[in-house]
Amino acid sequence: MSTQTNEQIPIYYVVSECIKKDMIMKKFFKMFSLAILTTILVVFGYYLYLTDFGRKDIFTKAILSAEPRKPILEIPVTYNIGWWSDQKALNIDSLQVDIVESRLSLFNSKSLIAYKVIGHLDYEGQWQPRIKEIHISERINRDSTLQCDRIIEITPVIENKENKKVNGGSDKFEFKNEHIITSNHWGINRIKFICGLKEKTIKLQQVK
């Protein structure tokens, strides 16, 4: 009788230990699965936050294309010709063009440039001119003698405001705007900027 009891004790012990280990493993896998699910939900939520619930393609734009940021404008830009009342008041003294951001590659053909214009406005009487907006005109150049692929014309649009405190004069102005340029072929893109009688040419290397 005593011998049977002694033989049965190790069996119960082994079974009990197996059950305990099985419960521990189940608890571990349950906690591990919960941690994985929580991580996935956090990553997915952060993705929705960055992409504005899928409306922004951060992987294409930020990783693949490396497109430049949006241009900063000191003066609004227009691409339409309107009622330009007093353009004769405009005098351009200098034009400066700089490349701000240009990471051209197989996935990106856009560069960010900045143009700075300095000049003065001459007027008579009490109608004082000011710069209302900047007109931008882009065109492909077919004239090989100009040695450029594209021409971008920058025209400050002038409007008059009555000012009874003045009687003619000359007002200096200075502004700096940024502009996105898209390459139109592989290799070197030569782009000429024209503002009044001033010209500047920049080169952008579009690579594959």
C-alpha positions as CSV (number, residue, x, y, z in Angstrom):
1,M,0.0,0.0,0.0
2,S,2.8,2.3,0.9
3,T,4.7,1.3,-2.2
4,Q,1.8,2.3,-4.5
5,T,1.5,5.7,-2.9
6,N,5.2,6.4,-3.3
7,E,5.0,5.5,-7.0
8,Q,2.0,7.7,-7.6
9,I,3.5,10.9,-6.1
10,P,6.0,11.6,-8.9
11,I,3.3,11.2,-11.6
12,Y,1.0,13.7,-10.0
13,Y,3.9,16.1,-9.5
14,V,5.0,15.9,-13.1
15,V,1.4,16.4,-14.3
16,S,1.0,19.4,-12.0
17,E,4.3,20.9,-13.2
18,C,3.2,20.4,-16.8
19,I,-0.1,22.2,-16.2
20,K,1.7,25.1,-14.5
21,K,4.2,25.4,-17.4
22,D,1.3,25.3,-19.9
23,M,-0.5,28.0,-18.0
24,I,2.6,30.1,-17.9
25,M,3.2,29.7,-21.6
26,K,-0.4,30.6,-22.4
27,K,-0.1,33.7,-20.2
28,F,3.2,34.6,-21.9
29,F,1.8,34.3,-25.4
30,K,-1.3,36.2,-24.4
31,M,0.8,39.1,-23.1
32,F,3.1,38.9,-26.1
33,S,0.2,39.0,-28.5
34,L,-1.3,42.0,-26.6
35,A,2.0,43.8,-26.8
36,I,2.3,43.2,-30.6
37,L,-1.3,44.4,-31.1
38,T,-0.7,47.5,-29.0
39,T,2.4,48.3,-31.0
40,I,0.6,47.9,-34.3
41,L,-2.2,50.1,-33.2
42,V,0.2,52.8,-32.0
43,V,2.2,52.7,-35.3
44,F,-1.0,52.8,-37.3
45,G,-2.3,55.7,-35.3
46,Y,0.9,57.7,-35.7
47,Y,0.8,57.0,-39.5
48,L,-2.7,58.4,-39.7
49,Y,-1.6,61.4,-37.7
50,L,1.4,62.1,-40.0
51,T,-0.6,61.5,-43.2
52,D,-3.7,63.4,-42.1
53,F,-5.8,60.2,-42.2
54,G,-4.3,59.0,-45.5
55,R,-4.7,62.3,-47.4
56,K,-0.9,62.9,-47.4
57,D,1.5,60.5,-49.0
58,I,4.5,60.9,-46.7
59,F,6.3,57.8,-48.2
60,T,6.2,59.1,-51.8
61,K,6.9,62.7,-51.0
62,A,9.3,62.6,-48.1
63,I,11.2,59.4,-48.8
64,L,11.1,58.7,-52.5
65,S,10.6,62.1,-54.2
66,A,12.3,64.4,-51.7
67,E,10.3,67.3,-53.0
68,P,11.1,70.8,-51.6
69,R,8.9,72.5,-49.1
70,K,6.3,75.1,-50.1
71,P,7.7,78.4,-51.2
72,I,7.6,81.4,-48.9
73,L,6.1,84.6,-50.4
74,E,6.5,88.1,-49.1
75,I,4.3,89.4,-51.9
76,P,1.4,87.4,-53.5
77,V,1.9,85.8,-56.9
78,T,-0.4,85.8,-59.9
79,Y,-0.2,84.1,-63.3
80,N,-3.0,86.2,-64.9
81,I,-2.7,89.6,-66.6
82,G,-5.1,92.1,-65.1
83,W,-5.6,95.9,-65.0
84,W,-2.1,97.2,-64.8
85,S,-2.6,100.9,-64.4
86,D,0.9,102.4,-63.8
87,Q,3.7,100.1,-64.8
88,K,5.7,103.1,-66.0
89,A,6.5,103.9,-62.4
90,L,8.5,100.7,-62.0
91,N,12.3,100.7,-62.1
92,I,14.3,97.5,-61.4
93,D,17.8,98.1,-59.9
94,S,18.9,94.6,-59.2
95,L,17.9,90.9,-59.5
96,Q,19.3,88.1,-57.4
97,V,18.4,84.4,-57.8
98,D,19.5,81.6,-55.4
99,I,18.9,77.9,-55.3
100,V,17.4,77.2,-51.9
101,E,16.7,73.4,-52.1
102,S,17.4,71.1,-55.0
103,R,17.5,67.3,-54.4
104,L,16.9,66.2,-57.9
105,S,16.8,62.5,-58.6
106,L,14.9,59.8,-60.4
107,F,11.9,60.4,-58.0
108,N,12.1,64.2,-57.8
109,S,12.2,66.9,-60.5
110,K,11.3,69.9,-58.4
111,S,13.7,72.5,-57.0
112,L,13.0,75.5,-54.7
113,I,14.6,78.8,-55.7
114,A,14.4,82.4,-54.3
115,Y,14.4,85.6,-56.2
116,K,15.2,89.0,-54.6
117,V,14.3,92.2,-56.4
118,I,15.4,95.7,-55.5
119,G,14.1,98.8,-57.3
120,H,12.2,102.1,-56.9
121,L,8.9,103.6,-57.9
122,D,8.8,107.1,-59.4
123,Y,5.5,109.1,-59.4
124,E,4.1,112.6,-59.6
125,G,1.2,114.2,-57.7
126,Q,-0.7,112.4,-54.9
127,W,-1.2,109.0,-56.5
128,Q,1.4,106.9,-54.8
129,P,2.3,103.6,-56.5
130,R,2.9,100.4,-54.6
131,I,3.5,96.7,-55.5
132,K,0.3,94.8,-55.4
133,E,1.5,91.4,-56.5
134,I,4.1,89.6,-58.6
135,H,3.3,88.2,-62.1
136,I,5.2,85.0,-63.0
137,S,5.4,83.9,-66.6
138,E,7.3,80.7,-67.7
139,R,8.0,79.5,-71.2
140,I,10.2,77.0,-73.0
141,N,13.0,78.7,-75.0
142,R,13.5,77.5,-78.6
143,D,16.1,80.1,-79.5
144,S,19.5,78.4,-79.1
145,T,21.3,81.8,-79.2
146,L,19.9,82.6,-75.7
147,Q,21.7,79.6,-74.2
148,C,18.9,78.6,-71.9
149,D,16.1,76.0,-71.8
150,R,13.5,78.1,-70.1
151,I,12.7,81.7,-69.4
152,I,10.9,82.9,-66.3
153,E,9.8,86.6,-66.3
154,I,9.1,88.3,-63.0
155,T,6.9,91.4,-63.2
156,P,5.9,93.4,-60.1
157,V,2.4,94.6,-60.7
158,I,1.8,98.2,-59.7
159,E,-1.3,99.8,-58.3
160,N,-1.9,103.4,-57.2
161,K,-3.3,104.7,-53.9
162,E,-4.2,108.3,-53.3
163,N,-2.0,109.9,-50.6
164,K,-2.7,113.6,-50.0
165,K,0.4,113.8,-47.8
166,V,2.8,113.5,-50.8
167,N,3.4,115.4,-54.0
168,G,5.5,113.2,-56.2
169,G,8.6,111.3,-55.3
170,S,10.5,108.1,-55.6
171,D,10.0,105.2,-53.2
172,K,12.5,102.3,-52.9
173,F,11.3,98.7,-52.6
174,E,12.8,95.3,-51.9
175,F,11.2,91.9,-51.7
176,K,12.1,88.2,-51.7
177,N,9.9,85.4,-52.9
178,E,10.4,81.7,-53.4
179,H,9.3,79.7,-56.4
180,I,9.1,76.0,-57.3
181,I,10.8,74.9,-60.6
182,T,10.2,71.6,-62.3
183,S,12.9,70.2,-64.6
184,N,11.9,69.6,-68.2
185,H,14.6,67.2,-69.2
186,W,17.5,65.1,-67.9
187,G,20.9,66.7,-67.5
188,I,21.6,70.4,-67.0
189,N,18.5,72.7,-67.1
190,R,19.5,76.3,-67.8
191,I,16.8,78.7,-66.6
192,K,17.0,82.4,-67.3
193,F,15.2,84.9,-65.0
194,I,14.2,88.3,-66.3
195,C,12.9,91.2,-64.3
196,G,12.8,94.5,-66.1
197,L,16.2,94.9,-67.8
198,K,17.9,92.6,-65.3
199,E,18.7,88.9,-66.1
200,K,20.1,86.0,-64.1
201,T,20.7,82.4,-65.2
202,I,20.9,79.3,-63.0
203,K,21.7,75.7,-63.7
204,L,19.9,72.7,-62.2
205,Q,21.3,69.2,-62.7
206,Q,18.5,66.6,-63.2
207,V,19.9,63.1,-62.5
208,K,18.4,59.7,-62.8
